[in-house]
């Protein structure tokens, strides 16, 4: 289903993250005239097009959805890969280990042991929800969120992992930190992460003090 979203937007209800990623990739490969912004979500894609013929764009989106849905079962379109080095000294590392019933070193091994995928961006500019976390590491958010989490903090909550792009309040559990800038307003694009991108965390030793 395709719904109007404000004056210039169309919201495509894809029903799955895989189809959202496929539609996002198709639109970016051959962007329709007038489309200014494409925002994929877990089961939707918002297309903002102030300069487009809305009826024609709706027909184009419907055709793309049908085409990409026909590829169901082929898996999500594989995106580029990035490696994020992490110093695993986070404030919640031991509590995550206790909740999971494993040691802190195994938490690190499991966090590094899977290739994650950027599902979508939200909450704050550049904040990417990384899917594919080892189920053993799934833990609830903190009961009381922190008033400030430093930029570069690597965290988990529920079935997701993330890297805080800027200092902000947050209730995710902190495993460590990275020196990689995932949000830079002077860069083009400003976000290192994009939907569909593959992410691998690797353990890095803390520099000597």
PyMOL commands that set and color helices and strands:
alter all, ss='L'
color gray80, all
select helices_A, chain A and resi 17-29+54-69+93-100+104-112+135-137
alter helices_A, ss='H'
color red, helices_A
select strands_A, chain A and resi 2-5+9-13+37-40+44-48+81-86+116-121+128-131+146-149+153-157+160-163+168-170+173-177+198-203
alter strands_A, ss='S'
color yellow, strands_A
deselect
rebuild
show_as cartoon
